[in-house]
Amino acid sequence: MPGSMSWSRVALVAGLVTLLAFARPEGSIADEVTYSPISGDPEAPRRHFRVKDPAQLDKAEAGRIYDELAADMAAAYASSGVPAAQDYQAWLSANTAPYRSATHGRRYVNNYVNDTAKAYLAYEDAGRLPVGSVLAKDSFTVTATGVIEPGPLFTMEKMPDGFSYVSGDWRYGMIMPDGTLFGETNGKGSERVKYCITCHLAQEAFDHLFFVPEDYRVVEPSE
């Protein structure tokens, strides 16, 4: 069963994956965790590195695995010092169970929104979210061979007008499983998260927002 791997084993794999980041030599731990090679310059990637052979989990199994990982994931992200990573799991949840996201490397993900961003729960009818809206998406990998590991935390924060025209004034961020800040728009490692802007431009008509798959959506905001 995918969930049978101990947390110490998960932590070991996650640590090695973090150290390798986007540069993964042949014959390394990359073969075990089955990620595809990064596209382009590791310091300015064109997309997320992808899981080659992700497991297909039902909602209950994905939820069970996430429940086992969630507290440790949150503690690691919080060590980054990034405000959005401190208490995001207490925010409104936008999905009923973890779902596999093709746009985030085929990892399993969960969407959380702060109170300012609660209109996100209207999905395509959300309109333009106000300044101060923050969306956080944590992630984990489960492969068909049973490898389980925490993934990055992805964040979006709506900044004041003029922050970045091309991003619709969203600041994108990515925190690695060990709490390392991989990059954020107009800040440290900005080039590393430019591909987030490029991808989300496809949703410019919806304030650059992608939405939870329909069969995973929360109908009413949770308290």
PATI-285024 format. One record per residue (C-alpha): x, y, z; residue number from 1. Coordinates in steps of 0.001 Angstrom, whole numbers, always signed. Layout:
<rs>
<r x="X" y="Y" z="Z" kolgu="NUM"/>
...
</rs>
This chain:
<rs>
<r x="+0" y="+0" z="+0" kolgu="1"/>
<r x="+1304" y="+3514" z="-759" kolgu="2"/>
<r x="+657" y="+4700" z="+2783" kolgu="3"/>
<r x="+2799" y="+1992" z="+4402" kolgu="4"/>
<r x="+6059" y="+3953" z="+4119" kolgu="5"/>
<r x="+7256" y="+5313" z="+7480" kolgu="6"/>
<r x="+7537" y="+9082" z="+7999" kolgu="7"/>
<r x="+11310" y="+8751" z="+8582" kolgu="8"/>
<r x="+11633" y="+7173" z="+5136" kolgu="9"/>
<r x="+9461" y="+9906" z="+3637" kolgu="10"/>
<r x="+11559" y="+12590" z="+5302" kolgu="11"/>
<r x="+14781" y="+11061" z="+3981" kolgu="12"/>
<r x="+13519" y="+10938" z="+415" kolgu="13"/>
<r x="+12087" y="+14465" z="+694" kolgu="14"/>
<r x="+15380" y="+15819" z="+1980" kolgu="15"/>
<r x="+17316" y="+14304" z="-894" kolgu="16"/>
<r x="+14786" y="+15549" z="-3408" kolgu="17"/>
<r x="+15059" y="+19066" z="-1979" kolgu="18"/>
<r x="+18849" y="+19030" z="-2229" kolgu="19"/>
<r x="+18701" y="+17883" z="-5838" kolgu="20"/>
<r x="+16009" y="+20465" z="-6637" kolgu="21"/>
<r x="+15686" y="+20785" z="-10403" kolgu="22"/>
<r x="+19099" y="+19366" z="-11359" kolgu="23"/>
<r x="+18721" y="+15587" z="-11182" kolgu="24"/>
<r x="+21651" y="+13512" z="-12509" kolgu="25"/>
<r x="+21121" y="+10109" z="-14047" kolgu="26"/>
<r x="+21339" y="+7195" z="-11636" kolgu="27"/>
<r x="+20494" y="+9287" z="-8573" kolgu="28"/>
<r x="+17567" y="+9254" z="-6169" kolgu="29"/>
<r x="+15650" y="+10736" z="-9121" kolgu="30"/>
<r x="+15265" y="+7196" z="-10428" kolgu="31"/>
<r x="+13536" y="+6172" z="-7210" kolgu="32"/>
<r x="+11135" y="+9083" z="-6989" kolgu="33"/>
<r x="+10617" y="+9035" z="-10791" kolgu="34"/>
<r x="+10649" y="+12693" z="-11757" kolgu="35"/>
<r x="+11067" y="+13756" z="-15341" kolgu="36"/>
<r x="+14025" y="+16000" z="-16247" kolgu="37"/>
<r x="+13489" y="+19714" z="-15764" kolgu="38"/>
<r x="+12724" y="+21736" z="-18878" kolgu="39"/>
<r x="+15278" y="+24476" z="-19502" kolgu="40"/>
<r x="+17658" y="+26281" z="-17152" kolgu="41"/>
<r x="+17331" y="+25045" z="-13527" kolgu="42"/>
<r x="+17514" y="+28685" z="-12401" kolgu="43"/>
<r x="+14718" y="+29686" z="-14791" kolgu="44"/>
<r x="+12620" y="+26542" z="-15334" kolgu="45"/>
<r x="+9741" y="+26436" z="-17808" kolgu="46"/>
<r x="+7473" y="+24257" z="-15678" kolgu="47"/>
<r x="+7306" y="+22141" z="-12524" kolgu="48"/>
<r x="+9313" y="+18918" z="-12509" kolgu="49"/>
<r x="+6785" y="+16136" z="-13015" kolgu="50"/>
<r x="+6078" y="+12778" z="-11439" kolgu="51"/>
<r x="+6574" y="+10167" z="-14161" kolgu="52"/>
<r x="+4380" y="+7445" z="-12698" kolgu="53"/>
<r x="+1880" y="+8978" z="-10239" kolgu="54"/>
<r x="-502" y="+6707" z="-8363" kolgu="55"/>
<r x="-4202" y="+6932" z="-9068" kolgu="56"/>
<r x="-5840" y="+7282" z="-5654" kolgu="57"/>
<r x="-9470" y="+7539" z="-4695" kolgu="58"/>
<r x="-10572" y="+10419" z="-2479" kolgu="59"/>
<r x="-10498" y="+8392" z="+725" kolgu="60"/>
<r x="-6969" y="+7052" z="+201" kolgu="61"/>
<r x="-5595" y="+10427" z="-854" kolgu="62"/>
<r x="-7198" y="+12012" z="+2197" kolgu="63"/>
<r x="-5778" y="+9373" z="+4532" kolgu="64"/>
<r x="-2240" y="+9877" z="+3247" kolgu="65"/>
<r x="-2564" y="+13642" z="+3493" kolgu="66"/>
<r x="-3807" y="+13379" z="+7084" kolgu="67"/>
<r x="-634" y="+11463" z="+7966" kolgu="68"/>
<r x="+1645" y="+14065" z="+6342" kolgu="69"/>
<r x="-177" y="+17355" z="+6939" kolgu="70"/>
<r x="+1176" y="+18381" z="+10353" kolgu="71"/>
<r x="+4811" y="+17729" z="+9440" kolgu="72"/>
<r x="+4396" y="+19452" z="+6085" kolgu="73"/>
<r x="+2888" y="+22544" z="+7725" kolgu="74"/>
<r x="+5683" y="+22729" z="+10315" kolgu="75"/>
<r x="+8363" y="+22493" z="+7621" kolgu="76"/>
<r x="+6760" y="+25181" z="+5447" kolgu="77"/>
<r x="+6338" y="+27466" z="+8461" kolgu="78"/>
<r x="+10085" y="+27319" z="+9106" kolgu="79"/>
<r x="+10529" y="+29397" z="+5939" kolgu="80"/>
<r x="+9264" y="+32460" z="+7793" kolgu="81"/>
<r x="+6910" y="+33287" z="+4917" kolgu="82"/>
<r x="+3695" y="+34671" z="+6480" kolgu="83"/>
<r x="+1393" y="+32666" z="+4199" kolgu="84"/>
<r x="+3024" y="+29431" z="+5391" kolgu="85"/>
<r x="+2404" y="+29998" z="+9088" kolgu="86"/>
<r x="-1228" y="+28957" z="+9518" kolgu="87"/>
<r x="-2654" y="+28242" z="+6065" kolgu="88"/>
<r x="-4189" y="+24917" z="+7122" kolgu="89"/>
<r x="-6566" y="+26863" z="+9394" kolgu="90"/>
<r x="-7906" y="+28841" z="+6416" kolgu="91"/>
<r x="-10949" y="+28017" z="+4304" kolgu="92"/>
<r x="-10526" y="+24807" z="+2327" kolgu="93"/>
<r x="-11606" y="+24899" z="-1320" kolgu="94"/>
<r x="-11517" y="+21131" z="-1967" kolgu="95"/>
<r x="-13147" y="+18144" z="-317" kolgu="96"/>
<r x="-10171" y="+15797" z="-827" kolgu="97"/>
<r x="-6662" y="+15982" z="-2286" kolgu="98"/>
<r x="-6693" y="+15857" z="-6084" kolgu="99"/>
<r x="-3987" y="+15239" z="-8654" kolgu="100"/>
<r x="-2952" y="+18458" z="-10394" kolgu="101"/>
<r x="-1560" y="+18178" z="-13910" kolgu="102"/>
<r x="-359" y="+21789" z="-13724" kolgu="103"/>
<r x="+1636" y="+21142" z="-10532" kolgu="104"/>
<r x="+3700" y="+18208" z="-11673" kolgu="105"/>
<r x="+936" y="+15604" z="-11234" kolgu="106"/>
<r x="+1230" y="+15859" z="-7468" kolgu="107"/>
<r x="-1733" y="+15608" z="-5123" kolgu="108"/>
<r x="-2693" y="+19064" z="-3885" kolgu="109"/>
<r x="-5031" y="+20921" z="-1533" kolgu="110"/>
<r x="-6261" y="+24506" z="-1938" kolgu="111"/>
<r x="-6632" y="+26895" z="+1008" kolgu="112"/>
<r x="-7690" y="+30560" z="+919" kolgu="113"/>
<r x="-7494" y="+33244" z="+3584" kolgu="114"/>
<r x="-10618" y="+35140" z="+4626" kolgu="115"/>
<r x="-9855" y="+38013" z="+2253" kolgu="116"/>
<r x="-9882" y="+35547" z="-637" kolgu="117"/>
<r x="-13106" y="+33751" z="+366" kolgu="118"/>
<r x="-14776" y="+34805" z="-2911" kolgu="119"/>
<r x="-12563" y="+32137" z="-4513" kolgu="120"/>
<r x="-15149" y="+29651" z="-3225" kolgu="121"/>
<r x="-17481" y="+30990" z="-5944" kolgu="122"/>
<r x="-14948" y="+29571" z="-8436" kolgu="123"/>
<r x="-15602" y="+30877" z="-11964" kolgu="124"/>
<r x="-17933" y="+33510" z="-10497" kolgu="125"/>
<r x="-15298" y="+34767" z="-8052" kolgu="126"/>
<r x="-14454" y="+37909" z="-10021" kolgu="127"/>
<r x="-11301" y="+39871" z="-9231" kolgu="128"/>
<r x="-10030" y="+39087" z="-5727" kolgu="129"/>
<r x="-9100" y="+42018" z="-3465" kolgu="130"/>
<r x="-5632" y="+43065" z="-2372" kolgu="131"/>
<r x="-4516" y="+40900" z="+541" kolgu="132"/>
<r x="-6063" y="+37720" z="-866" kolgu="133"/>
<r x="-3767" y="+34733" z="-365" kolgu="134"/>
<r x="-4132" y="+31256" z="-1841" kolgu="135"/>
<r x="-1966" y="+28389" z="-606" kolgu="136"/>
<r x="-1650" y="+24999" z="-2264" kolgu="137"/>
<r x="+298" y="+22302" z="-469" kolgu="138"/>
<r x="+1302" y="+19135" z="-2265" kolgu="139"/>
<r x="+2542" y="+15601" z="-1922" kolgu="140"/>
<r x="+3714" y="+12860" z="-4265" kolgu="141"/>
<r x="+2519" y="+9278" z="-4378" kolgu="142"/>
<r x="+3937" y="+7047" z="-7100" kolgu="143"/>
<r x="+2527" y="+3810" z="-8463" kolgu="144"/>
<r x="+5519" y="+2020" z="-6901" kolgu="145"/>
<r x="+4579" y="+3254" z="-3414" kolgu="146"/>
<r x="+6951" y="+6190" z="-2900" kolgu="147"/>
<r x="+5323" y="+8889" z="-744" kolgu="148"/>
<r x="+6872" y="+12298" z="-99" kolgu="149"/>
<r x="+5798" y="+15846" z="+743" kolgu="150"/>
<r x="+6028" y="+18361" z="-2084" kolgu="151"/>
<r x="+6322" y="+22147" z="-2282" kolgu="152"/>
<r x="+3861" y="+24708" z="-965" kolgu="153"/>
<r x="+2694" y="+27046" z="-3737" kolgu="154"/>
<r x="+1319" y="+30477" z="-2847" kolgu="155"/>
<r x="-384" y="+33392" z="-4596" kolgu="156"/>
<r x="-839" y="+36768" z="-2884" kolgu="157"/>
<r x="-2716" y="+39693" z="-4442" kolgu="158"/>
<r x="-507" y="+42761" z="-4125" kolgu="159"/>
<r x="-1395" y="+46456" z="-4594" kolgu="160"/>
<r x="-1881" y="+47870" z="-8085" kolgu="161"/>
<r x="+1407" y="+48290" z="-9907" kolgu="162"/>
<r x="+3202" y="+45368" z="-8256" kolgu="163"/>
<r x="+3429" y="+43438" z="-11527" kolgu="164"/>
<r x="+1286" y="+44155" z="-14556" kolgu="165"/>
<r x="+2089" y="+40887" z="-16286" kolgu="166"/>
<r x="+1094" y="+38781" z="-13243" kolgu="167"/>
<r x="-2102" y="+40719" z="-12596" kolgu="168"/>
<r x="-445" y="+41973" z="-9375" kolgu="169"/>
<r x="-184" y="+38439" z="-7993" kolgu="170"/>
<r x="+2983" y="+37456" z="-6143" kolgu="171"/>
<r x="+3766" y="+33778" z="-6686" kolgu="172"/>
<r x="+5849" y="+31807" z="-4221" kolgu="173"/>
<r x="+7199" y="+28294" z="-3842" kolgu="174"/>
<r x="+8468" y="+26792" z="-580" kolgu="175"/>
<r x="+10294" y="+23483" z="-695" kolgu="176"/>
<r x="+9457" y="+20581" z="+1674" kolgu="177"/>
<r x="+12316" y="+21486" z="+4029" kolgu="178"/>
<r x="+11135" y="+25107" z="+4403" kolgu="179"/>
<r x="+13530" y="+26602" z="+1859" kolgu="180"/>
<r x="+12068" y="+29495" z="-122" kolgu="181"/>
<r x="+12659" y="+28437" z="-3727" kolgu="182"/>
<r x="+11482" y="+31730" z="-5178" kolgu="183"/>
<r x="+8888" y="+34484" z="-5168" kolgu="184"/>
<r x="+7817" y="+37091" z="-7707" kolgu="185"/>
<r x="+9888" y="+40304" z="-7508" kolgu="186"/>
<r x="+11895" y="+38809" z="-4671" kolgu="187"/>
<r x="+14429" y="+36105" z="-3913" kolgu="188"/>
<r x="+14610" y="+33555" z="-6720" kolgu="189"/>
<r x="+12136" y="+35511" z="-8839" kolgu="190"/>
<r x="+13415" y="+33927" z="-12082" kolgu="191"/>
<r x="+12634" y="+30480" z="-10688" kolgu="192"/>
<r x="+8892" y="+31169" z="-10470" kolgu="193"/>
<r x="+8402" y="+33126" z="-13699" kolgu="194"/>
<r x="+6794" y="+30090" z="-15261" kolgu="195"/>
<r x="+3943" y="+30445" z="-12730" kolgu="196"/>
<r x="+3076" y="+33799" z="-14310" kolgu="197"/>
<r x="+3248" y="+32343" z="-17813" kolgu="198"/>
<r x="+931" y="+29469" z="-16935" kolgu="199"/>
<r x="-1624" y="+31592" z="-15056" kolgu="200"/>
<r x="-1816" y="+34103" z="-17911" kolgu="201"/>
<r x="-4038" y="+31536" z="-19618" kolgu="202"/>
<r x="-6623" y="+32401" z="-16952" kolgu="203"/>
<r x="-6325" y="+36180" z="-17269" kolgu="204"/>
<r x="-10096" y="+36462" z="-17797" kolgu="205"/>
<r x="-10560" y="+34884" z="-14346" kolgu="206"/>
<r x="-8046" y="+37090" z="-12484" kolgu="207"/>
<r x="-5267" y="+34590" z="-13346" kolgu="208"/>
<r x="-6967" y="+31944" z="-11182" kolgu="209"/>
<r x="-7278" y="+28239" z="-11801" kolgu="210"/>
<r x="-10049" y="+26418" z="-9947" kolgu="211"/>
<r x="-10572" y="+23119" z="-8167" kolgu="212"/>
<r x="-12015" y="+20309" z="-10341" kolgu="213"/>
<r x="-15799" y="+20355" z="-10111" kolgu="214"/>
<r x="-16200" y="+17017" z="-8317" kolgu="215"/>
<r x="-13770" y="+18136" z="-5579" kolgu="216"/>
<r x="-15259" y="+21563" z="-4873" kolgu="217"/>
<r x="-16521" y="+22714" z="-1493" kolgu="218"/>
<r x="-20109" y="+23851" z="-2008" kolgu="219"/>
<r x="-20270" y="+26033" z="+1110" kolgu="220"/>
<r x="-17221" y="+27631" z="+2791" kolgu="221"/>
<r x="-16155" y="+25666" z="+5869" kolgu="222"/>
<r x="-15908" y="+27546" z="+9170" kolgu="223"/>
</rs>
